[in-house]
Amino acid sequence: MPELPEVETVVRQLAEVLPGLTVGEVDVVQPDLLNRAPDSFRAPLVGSTIRAVTRRGKNIVLALSGPRILAVNLGMTGQLLFIPTEPGQDPKKTPVWPSHPGVLLHLGPTGALVYADVRRFGSLRLYSPEGWKKESARLGPEPLDPSLDGRAFWQALQRSRSPIRSWLLDQTRIAGIGNIYALEALFRAEIHPQAQARSLTKNRSERLLEGIRAVLSEAIAARGTTLRDYRTASGDSGGFGPSLLIYGREGEACPGCNTPIQRVVFANRSAFFCPSCQKGS
């Protein structure tokens, strides 16, 4: 958390306001968020213009003049907020200024971009275009990319003995899915989270891919899920939480059959499932 829908929501909002803006000063409050020393992080940014904002997996990707690529990963509790300001106004004195700022990019007279993170598991990494291309190549395909067809997805599953929930969380296999949406998709496809990836038939794997795409699309439309820390780029909460069917609902009635939802912990993470609808592992 945040996962693909939350990151996509932030990207879509930032893509409306950031392109064309120039980076002024860069304030580094928490150097451990960076992949390089603060001075070598600031220098390429100051004076650069933001050309585009896109997403790769769980990464917010800012293409800058120079050229440079700034990849922002929100980790578990990160927030990337755009703060509109009047000329001369200090963004730190606005009502939306976060409580745990890590890095602040001043964007001329029109605003500021601030990364905040309570637990500081996120990161801001500066790359050359070639360096980012190599980093991006380490990630798996995008689940919403139409070029990922059912057969290719099934064939990838056949090569793994991992539990299917663990397979879905592996960003080198498929990019952007986390625990929340993996479990929601598995419930929709009636697949136990501990089932071996390679045990899925072609039909079941296609049903899972459909479930993944459906829940991700619905969550994007609702601007993501806020359980605690996630906020959109404007500081608002996501609206998909009430639509979660299985995640965090241990002991509640399954929406499909009324059987109490169960929780199991494996790979150090909780998995929620219906023992009736999602039989066997």
C-alpha positions as CSV (number, residue, x, y, z in Angstrom):
1,M,0.0,0.0,0.0
2,P,-0.2,2.3,-2.0
3,E,-0.7,0.0,-5.1
4,L,-1.3,0.6,-8.8
5,P,-4.7,2.3,-8.4
6,E,-3.4,4.8,-5.8
7,V,-0.3,5.6,-7.8
8,E,-2.3,5.9,-11.1
9,T,-4.6,8.3,-9.3
10,V,-1.7,10.5,-8.2
11,V,-0.1,10.3,-11.7
12,R,-3.3,11.4,-13.4
13,Q,-3.7,14.4,-11.1
14,L,-0.1,15.5,-11.4
15,A,-0.1,15.1,-15.2
16,E,-2.7,17.8,-15.3
17,V,-0.6,20.4,-13.5
18,L,3.1,19.6,-13.6
19,P,4.2,19.5,-17.2
20,G,5.8,22.8,-18.2
21,L,6.7,23.8,-14.7
22,T,10.3,24.4,-13.8
23,V,12.0,23.2,-10.6
24,G,13.4,26.0,-8.4
25,E,14.9,25.2,-5.1
26,V,15.0,21.7,-3.7
27,D,14.7,21.1,0.0
28,V,15.9,17.8,1.3
29,V,14.6,17.1,4.9
30,Q,15.2,13.4,4.9
31,P,18.3,12.4,2.9
32,D,17.7,8.7,3.5
33,L,14.8,8.9,1.0
34,L,17.3,9.5,-1.9
35,N,19.4,7.2,-4.0
36,R,22.3,9.6,-3.9
37,A,23.8,12.4,-1.8
38,P,21.5,15.5,-1.4
39,D,23.8,17.8,-3.4
40,S,24.0,15.4,-6.3
41,F,20.3,15.0,-6.2
42,R,19.6,18.7,-6.1
43,A,22.0,19.8,-8.9
44,P,20.3,18.1,-11.9
45,L,16.9,19.1,-10.7
46,V,17.3,22.8,-10.2
47,G,16.3,24.6,-13.4
48,S,14.9,21.5,-15.1
49,T,11.5,21.5,-16.6
50,I,8.9,18.7,-16.0
51,R,8.0,17.3,-19.4
52,A,5.6,14.4,-18.5
53,V,4.3,12.4,-15.5
54,T,3.6,8.7,-16.1
55,R,3.5,5.5,-14.1
56,R,5.5,2.2,-14.1
57,G,4.3,-0.4,-11.7
58,K,4.1,1.4,-8.3
59,N,6.4,4.2,-9.4
60,I,5.5,7.8,-10.3
61,V,7.8,8.7,-13.1
62,L,8.7,12.4,-13.8
63,A,10.4,13.0,-17.1
64,L,12.6,16.1,-16.8
65,S,14.7,18.2,-19.2
66,G,18.3,17.6,-18.9
67,P,17.4,14.8,-19.5
68,R,16.7,13.1,-16.2
69,I,14.1,10.7,-14.8
70,L,12.8,11.1,-11.3
71,A,11.1,8.0,-10.0
72,V,9.1,8.3,-6.8
73,N,8.0,5.2,-5.0
74,L,5.5,5.8,-2.2
75,G,6.5,2.7,-0.2
76,M,4.0,1.9,2.6
77,T,3.0,5.4,3.8
78,G,4.3,7.9,1.3
79,Q,2.4,10.8,-0.1
80,L,3.2,13.0,-3.1
81,L,1.3,16.2,-2.9
82,F,1.0,19.2,-5.2
83,I,0.4,22.4,-3.3
84,P,-0.8,25.4,-5.3
85,T,0.6,28.7,-4.1
86,E,0.3,32.3,-4.8
87,P,3.5,34.2,-5.8
88,G,5.6,34.6,-2.7
89,Q,3.5,32.2,-0.6
90,D,5.3,29.7,1.5
91,P,3.9,26.2,0.8
92,K,4.8,25.2,4.4
93,K,2.2,27.6,5.7
94,T,-0.7,26.2,3.6
95,P,-3.5,24.1,5.2
96,V,-2.5,21.0,3.2
97,W,1.2,21.0,4.3
98,P,1.9,17.4,5.5
99,S,3.2,16.5,9.0
100,H,6.2,14.4,7.8
101,P,7.8,16.2,4.8
102,G,10.8,14.5,3.3
103,V,11.6,16.3,0.0
104,L,10.2,19.6,-1.3
105,L,10.5,20.8,-4.9
106,H,9.6,24.5,-5.4
107,L,7.9,24.9,-8.8
108,G,8.2,28.6,-9.4
109,P,5.3,30.9,-8.5
110,T,2.6,28.4,-9.1
111,G,3.1,25.7,-6.5
112,A,5.3,23.1,-4.9
113,L,5.6,19.3,-5.0
114,V,6.3,17.7,-1.6
115,Y,7.0,14.1,-0.8
116,A,6.0,13.1,2.8
117,D,6.4,9.7,4.5
118,V,5.8,8.8,8.1
119,R,7.8,5.5,8.0
120,R,10.2,6.5,5.2
121,F,10.0,3.2,3.3
122,G,9.5,5.1,0.0
123,S,12.2,6.6,-2.2
124,L,13.0,9.3,-4.7
125,R,15.5,8.1,-7.3
126,L,17.1,10.1,-10.0
127,Y,18.2,8.3,-13.2
128,S,19.5,8.9,-16.6
129,P,17.1,7.8,-19.4
130,E,19.3,4.8,-20.0
131,G,19.4,4.0,-16.3
132,W,15.7,4.2,-15.9
133,K,15.2,2.0,-19.0
134,K,17.2,-0.7,-17.3
135,E,15.4,-0.3,-14.0
136,S,12.0,-0.5,-15.7
137,A,13.0,-3.6,-17.6
138,R,13.4,-5.4,-14.2
139,L,9.7,-5.0,-13.7
140,G,7.1,-7.4,-15.0
141,P,4.3,-6.5,-17.5
142,E,1.6,-4.0,-16.6
143,P,-1.6,-5.8,-15.7
144,L,-3.8,-3.3,-17.6
145,D,-1.7,-3.4,-20.7
146,P,-3.8,-5.0,-23.5
147,S,-0.7,-6.7,-24.9
148,L,-0.7,-9.0,-21.8
149,D,-3.1,-11.7,-23.1
150,G,-4.6,-14.6,-21.1
151,R,-2.3,-17.2,-22.7
152,A,0.9,-15.2,-21.9
153,F,-0.3,-14.8,-18.3
154,W,-1.1,-18.5,-17.9
155,Q,2.2,-19.5,-19.4
156,A,4.0,-17.3,-16.9
157,L,2.1,-18.9,-14.0
158,Q,3.1,-22.4,-15.2
159,R,6.7,-21.7,-14.5
160,S,6.3,-21.1,-10.8
161,R,5.6,-23.2,-7.7
162,S,5.0,-20.0,-5.6
163,P,1.6,-19.5,-3.9
164,I,-0.4,-17.4,-6.3
165,R,-0.7,-14.5,-3.9
166,S,3.1,-14.4,-3.6
167,W,3.4,-14.6,-7.3
168,L,1.1,-11.6,-7.8
169,L,3.1,-9.5,-5.3
170,D,6.4,-10.2,-7.1
171,Q,7.0,-7.0,-9.1
172,T,9.4,-8.8,-11.5
173,R,6.5,-11.0,-12.6
174,I,3.7,-8.5,-12.8
175,A,4.0,-4.8,-11.9
176,G,1.8,-2.7,-9.6
177,I,-0.2,-5.3,-7.7
178,G,0.0,-5.4,-3.9
179,N,-1.7,-7.4,-1.2
180,I,-5.1,-5.6,-1.2
181,Y,-5.9,-6.0,-4.9
182,A,-4.2,-9.4,-5.2
183,L,-6.6,-10.8,-2.6
184,E,-9.6,-9.0,-4.1
185,A,-8.9,-10.4,-7.5
186,L,-8.3,-13.9,-6.1
187,F,-11.7,-13.7,-4.4
188,R,-13.4,-12.7,-7.6
189,A,-11.8,-15.5,-9.4
190,E,-12.6,-18.0,-6.6
191,I,-8.9,-19.0,-6.2
192,H,-7.3,-19.7,-2.8
193,P,-4.4,-17.4,-2.1
194,Q,-2.1,-20.3,-1.3
195,A,-2.8,-22.3,-4.5
196,Q,0.4,-22.9,-6.4
197,A,0.6,-20.6,-9.4
198,R,1.3,-23.5,-11.8
199,S,-1.7,-25.4,-10.6
200,L,-4.1,-22.9,-12.2
201,T,-5.7,-24.1,-15.4
202,K,-5.8,-21.8,-18.4
203,N,-9.5,-21.0,-17.8
204,R,-8.8,-20.2,-14.1
205,S,-5.8,-18.0,-14.9
206,E,-7.8,-16.1,-17.5
207,R,-10.6,-15.6,-14.9
208,L,-7.9,-14.3,-12.5
209,L,-6.6,-11.8,-15.1
210,E,-10.1,-10.6,-15.7
211,G,-10.6,-10.2,-11.9
212,I,-7.3,-8.3,-11.6
213,R,-8.2,-5.9,-14.4
214,A,-11.7,-5.3,-13.1
215,V,-10.8,-4.5,-9.5
216,L,-7.9,-2.3,-10.6
217,S,-10.1,-0.4,-13.0
218,E,-12.8,0.0,-10.4
219,A,-10.3,1.2,-7.8
220,I,-8.8,3.8,-10.2
221,A,-12.3,5.1,-10.9
222,A,-12.8,5.6,-7.1
223,R,-9.3,7.2,-6.8
224,G,-7.8,4.3,-4.8
225,T,-8.2,2.9,-1.3
226,T,-7.4,4.8,1.8
227,L,-6.9,2.6,4.9
228,R,-4.8,5.0,6.8
229,D,-2.1,7.1,5.1
230,Y,-2.8,7.2,1.4
231,R,-3.8,10.5,-0.1
232,T,-4.3,11.7,-3.6
233,A,-2.0,14.4,-5.0
234,S,-4.6,17.0,-3.8
235,G,-4.6,15.6,-0.3
236,D,-8.0,13.8,-0.5
237,S,-8.8,10.2,0.6
238,G,-9.5,7.4,-1.9
239,G,-13.0,6.2,-2.1
240,F,-12.7,2.5,-2.9
241,G,-12.5,1.2,0.7
242,P,-16.2,0.5,1.1
243,S,-16.1,-1.6,-2.1
244,L,-13.5,-4.1,-0.8
245,L,-15.1,-7.5,-0.7
246,I,-12.6,-9.6,1.2
247,Y,-9.6,-7.6,2.4
248,G,-9.6,-6.8,6.1
249,R,-13.0,-8.5,6.6
250,E,-12.0,-11.5,8.8
251,G,-15.1,-12.9,10.6
252,E,-17.5,-11.1,8.4
253,A,-19.9,-12.9,6.1
254,C,-18.7,-13.7,2.6
255,P,-20.7,-11.5,0.1
256,G,-21.1,-14.5,-2.1
257,C,-22.1,-17.3,0.3
258,N,-22.3,-15.9,3.9
259,T,-19.5,-18.1,5.1
260,P,-17.3,-16.3,7.6
261,I,-14.2,-14.8,6.0
262,Q,-10.9,-16.3,7.3
263,R,-7.4,-14.9,7.6
264,V,-4.1,-16.8,7.2
265,V,-0.6,-15.5,7.5
266,F,2.1,-16.6,5.1
267,A,5.2,-14.9,3.8
268,N,4.8,-12.6,6.7
269,R,1.6,-11.1,5.3
270,S,-2.1,-11.6,6.0
271,A,-4.3,-13.2,3.4
272,F,-8.1,-13.0,3.6
273,F,-10.3,-15.6,1.8
274,C,-13.6,-17.4,1.9
275,P,-13.1,-21.1,2.7
276,S,-16.2,-22.0,0.8
277,C,-15.8,-19.9,-2.4
278,Q,-12.0,-20.3,-2.5
279,K,-11.5,-24.0,-1.7
280,G,-8.1,-25.8,-1.6
281,S,-4.5,-24.7,-1.8
